Structure formats: C-alpha cells, structure tokens
C-alpha cells in the first residue's frame, strides 16, 4: 500500500472520529421513536445530547475549552431557532416538555455538533491557516452573516453580496492539515463549500427522521431545498471564523503563518 493511500485512509479515519458527536446525535434521532411511549422524542433527544456531551468530555475526547465553544454555539443556535420558528421558517410539530417558544432545547445541539466537528478536526489534523484575513475583517464578515439570518425577514437577503466579500477577502486563505507529519492544504473557500454540502446531506437525513420539518415537508417528506446548501455554507463560515479566531487568539499566533507544504 503506497503512502498516498495510507494517508487517505488516515484522513478518513480522523474525519470519522471528528464527526463522533453528530453521528451519535443522528443515531439517537434514528432510535428516538422507540421511546415515544416513555418520553416525548424531543425530550429524549435533549437527555441523549446531554449524556453524549458528558461522555465525550469525561472520556477525554473533548477538552474543557472545546465544551465551552460548543456551549457558545448551542446558545447562538438556540437563539436563531427561536427567531426562525417564530417567523415560520421551519417547525417542531411534536409535543415536548422541554420546548421554549415552540423550539425544543435539544435543537441547539444540532449547531453545537458543527462546532464539535470543527474543534475535533482542528486538533486531530493539527490545522493551520495561511493568509487568514485580518481579525477586523473576519469578525465583521461573521457578524454580517449571522445578522443576515435575521434581517432577511425584513429587508432583502444580502447573502450574495456578503458572498462577494468572502470570495475577495478569503481568496488567498488556505487551510493546512497534517497526516503523519506530512502537510496538505486546501483553499478555505473550498472547505466551506464541502462542509456546507455535507451538512445539507445530513439535514436531509435529519428531516427524514423527524428532527424538524420545513413547511413543504408537513404533508410528505421532500428533499431539502437546494438553496439551503448556501445557508449551511454561510453558517459554516461563521462557525469556522469563531473557532479560528479563538484558536489564533489562544495561541497568540500571527495571522499569516509560513509553513513548508508537502506535495
């Protein structure tokens, strides 16, 4: 087996381990209907997510800092859920005791699972960043994206305008990751697109399992609108910016890192 194949297998293994939190959440979603006679599904999911989080932490799979980042994402996600459900973007039709404003508390863990994946992948693959835009630029873009998730209910959706800023400011940004001490790199924008696409695929599975429903899925399940790929991509960008900024600040690393990149 040549080196490239070995590295590819290692990469897939590390990515799979990084996805442990979301995979366990999906497994619980698939099994949740078996417990509806004992506990409402959404309440079961909240308990399951809390147990999963505790297990990952006490098993040493997630660090204290990573759990704190995940908690921040849970709150940001829950706040957006409350807003979006109020305006009818999607709904959680089933009964639950742990619902606030029509939103079950477990829903924040769907966003937290994205943060978990990013933190895990960052550590396992020893991610580094080349040509990261300045802190002011990235934070402004992240804030604009997050605010647009709310403002598009009142004014024109600005995602495509923000997308042009992203293409310009991140055009030279590269993610460097290591496999067995060998460095590889990928344009940051490509990584945003790939992660957003795979989350969209996961969303189709989640809605099929009844995690939530869009208006057009109430009568019968349908594939999630393709436009949601861009929505997830923008959410990934916000998530990546938050995690990257925290990592860079904690390490006190320079914005531009010079590394030797393997072929």
SULSUL-V96416 format. One record per backbone hydrogen bond with DSSP energy under -0.5 kcal/mol. NH is the residue of the N-H (numbers start at 1). CO is the residue of the C=O. E is the energy in kcal/mol with one decimal. If there is no record, write none. Layout:
BEGIN
nh=NH co=CO e=E
nh=NH co=CO e=E
END
This chain:
BEGIN
nh=6 co=2 e=-2.1
nh=7 co=3 e=-2.7
nh=8 co=4 e=-2.2
nh=9 co=5 e=-2.4
nh=10 co=6 e=-2.4
nh=11 co=7 e=-2.6
nh=12 co=8 e=-2.2
nh=13 co=9 e=-2.3
nh=14 co=10 e=-2.6
nh=15 co=11 e=-2.5
nh=16 co=12 e=-2.5
nh=17 co=13 e=-2.3
nh=18 co=14 e=-2.0
nh=19 co=15 e=-1.2
nh=20 co=17 e=-1.4
nh=23 co=19 e=-2.6
nh=24 co=20 e=-2.5
nh=25 co=21 e=-2.1
nh=26 co=22 e=-2.3
nh=27 co=23 e=-2.2
nh=28 co=24 e=-2.2
nh=29 co=25 e=-2.1
nh=30 co=26 e=-2.4
nh=31 co=27 e=-1.6
nh=32 co=28 e=-1.5
nh=34 co=31 e=-2.1
nh=35 co=32 e=-1.7
nh=36 co=33 e=-0.8
nh=38 co=35 e=-1.8
nh=39 co=35 e=-3.0
nh=44 co=40 e=-2.6
nh=45 co=41 e=-2.6
nh=46 co=42 e=-1.8
nh=47 co=43 e=-2.2
nh=48 co=44 e=-2.7
nh=49 co=45 e=-2.8
nh=50 co=46 e=-2.2
nh=51 co=47 e=-2.3
nh=52 co=48 e=-2.8
nh=53 co=49 e=-2.6
nh=54 co=50 e=-2.3
nh=55 co=51 e=-2.8
nh=56 co=52 e=-2.5
nh=57 co=53 e=-1.8
nh=58 co=54 e=-2.8
nh=59 co=55 e=-1.9
nh=60 co=57 e=-1.5
nh=61 co=56 e=-1.7
nh=62 co=56 e=-1.9
nh=67 co=63 e=-2.1
nh=68 co=64 e=-2.1
nh=69 co=65 e=-2.1
nh=70 co=66 e=-2.4
nh=71 co=67 e=-2.3
nh=72 co=68 e=-1.9
nh=73 co=69 e=-2.1
nh=74 co=70 e=-2.3
nh=75 co=71 e=-2.1
nh=76 co=72 e=-2.4
nh=77 co=73 e=-2.9
nh=78 co=74 e=-2.5
nh=79 co=75 e=-2.3
nh=80 co=76 e=-1.8
nh=81 co=77 e=-2.5
nh=82 co=78 e=-2.3
nh=83 co=79 e=-1.6
nh=84 co=80 e=-3.0
nh=85 co=81 e=-2.8
nh=86 co=82 e=-1.6
nh=87 co=83 e=-1.6
nh=88 co=85 e=-1.4
nh=89 co=84 e=-2.5
nh=91 co=213 e=-2.7
nh=93 co=91 e=-0.6
nh=99 co=96 e=-0.5
nh=99 co=97 e=-0.5
nh=100 co=103 e=-2.7
nh=103 co=100 e=-1.7
nh=104 co=102 e=-0.5
nh=105 co=98 e=-2.6
nh=107 co=104 e=-1.8
nh=108 co=105 e=-1.0
nh=109 co=106 e=-1.9
nh=110 co=107 e=-1.6
nh=111 co=107 e=-0.7
nh=111 co=108 e=-0.5
nh=112 co=108 e=-2.2
nh=113 co=109 e=-2.1
nh=114 co=110 e=-0.6
nh=114 co=111 e=-0.7
nh=115 co=111 e=-1.5
nh=116 co=112 e=-2.6
nh=117 co=113 e=-2.2
nh=118 co=114 e=-2.3
nh=119 co=115 e=-2.7
nh=120 co=116 e=-2.6
nh=121 co=117 e=-3.0
nh=122 co=118 e=-2.3
nh=123 co=119 e=-1.9
nh=124 co=120 e=-3.1
nh=125 co=121 e=-2.3
nh=126 co=123 e=-0.6
nh=127 co=122 e=-1.9
nh=128 co=176 e=-2.4
nh=130 co=174 e=-2.9
nh=132 co=255 e=-1.2
nh=138 co=134 e=-2.4
nh=139 co=135 e=-2.5
nh=140 co=136 e=-1.9
nh=141 co=137 e=-2.5
nh=142 co=138 e=-2.6
nh=143 co=139 e=-2.3
nh=144 co=140 e=-2.5
nh=145 co=141 e=-2.4
nh=146 co=142 e=-2.2
nh=147 co=143 e=-2.7
nh=148 co=144 e=-2.1
nh=149 co=145 e=-1.2
nh=149 co=146 e=-0.6
nh=150 co=146 e=-0.5
nh=150 co=147 e=-1.3
nh=151 co=147 e=-2.9
nh=152 co=148 e=-1.8
nh=153 co=150 e=-1.5
nh=154 co=151 e=-2.5
nh=155 co=151 e=-2.7
nh=162 co=158 e=-2.6
nh=163 co=159 e=-2.4
nh=164 co=160 e=-1.3
nh=165 co=161 e=-1.3
nh=166 co=162 e=-2.2
nh=167 co=163 e=-2.5
nh=168 co=164 e=-2.0
nh=169 co=165 e=-3.0
nh=170 co=166 e=-2.4
nh=171 co=168 e=-0.8
nh=173 co=170 e=-1.0
nh=174 co=130 e=-2.1
nh=175 co=186 e=-3.2
nh=176 co=128 e=-3.0
nh=176 co=174 e=-0.5
nh=177 co=184 e=-2.3
nh=178 co=125 e=-3.0
nh=179 co=182 e=-2.7
nh=182 co=179 e=-1.4
nh=184 co=177 e=-2.9
nh=186 co=175 e=-2.1
nh=188 co=173 e=-2.2
nh=191 co=187 e=-1.9
nh=192 co=188 e=-2.3
nh=193 co=189 e=-2.1
nh=194 co=190 e=-2.6
nh=195 co=191 e=-2.4
nh=196 co=192 e=-2.3
nh=197 co=193 e=-2.2
nh=198 co=194 e=-2.3
nh=199 co=195 e=-2.2
nh=200 co=196 e=-1.9
nh=201 co=197 e=-2.0
nh=202 co=198 e=-2.1
nh=203 co=199 e=-2.5
nh=204 co=200 e=-1.8
nh=205 co=201 e=-1.5
nh=206 co=202 e=-2.6
nh=207 co=203 e=-2.9
nh=208 co=204 e=-1.8
nh=209 co=205 e=-1.7
nh=210 co=207 e=-1.0
nh=211 co=206 e=-2.8
nh=213 co=91 e=-2.3
nh=215 co=89 e=-0.6
nh=217 co=214 e=-2.2
nh=218 co=215 e=-1.1
nh=228 co=225 e=-1.9
nh=229 co=226 e=-1.8
nh=230 co=227 e=-0.8
nh=231 co=227 e=-1.2
nh=232 co=228 e=-2.8
nh=233 co=229 e=-2.3
nh=234 co=230 e=-2.3
nh=235 co=231 e=-2.0
nh=236 co=232 e=-2.6
nh=237 co=233 e=-2.0
nh=238 co=234 e=-2.2
nh=239 co=235 e=-2.6
nh=240 co=236 e=-3.2
nh=241 co=237 e=-2.7
nh=242 co=238 e=-2.4
nh=243 co=239 e=-2.5
nh=244 co=240 e=-3.2
nh=245 co=241 e=-2.8
nh=246 co=242 e=-2.1
nh=247 co=243 e=-2.5
nh=248 co=244 e=-3.0
nh=249 co=245 e=-2.5
nh=250 co=246 e=-2.4
nh=251 co=247 e=-2.3
nh=252 co=248 e=-1.0
nh=253 co=248 e=-1.9
nh=257 co=129 e=-0.8
nh=257 co=255 e=-0.6
nh=259 co=257 e=-0.6
nh=261 co=259 e=-0.6
nh=262 co=183 e=-0.6
END
